[in-house]
Amino acid sequence: MPEPPVTRYRTEFAEDGIDEFLAFLTPRRARPSGREGIVQVSTDTRTWTVLLQPDEPPMLGEGVPDLTLAGPADEVYRALWGRPSHAENVGDATLLEPLAAP
């Protein structure tokens, strides 16, 4: 059986998807997690910082990260949606749980 083609998202598409996921979907659908921390999500050209507060849904903000999720835009996009990815996690990976895709 032939190997399926490798699918990669263009950087612009993946970064738009990351922005939509973090700036619009997550604050509207996530419930307060009881967690506190700062998650930095970085691609080769953009960075987002997500604040986790115990009594509020995750939201974009600023601060020193407790967790960094980084890599090429395609890999970070896949990681946020819970797909196989080679994005790198540095720090407390459990802080990604409040951001988990449905």
Buried (B, 14 or more C-beta within 10 A) or exposed (E): EEEEEEEEBEBEEBBBBBBEBBBEBBBEEBEEBEBEBBBBBBBEEBEBBBBBBEEEBBBBEEEEBBBBBBBBBBBBBBBBBEEEBEBEBEBEEEBBEBBEEE
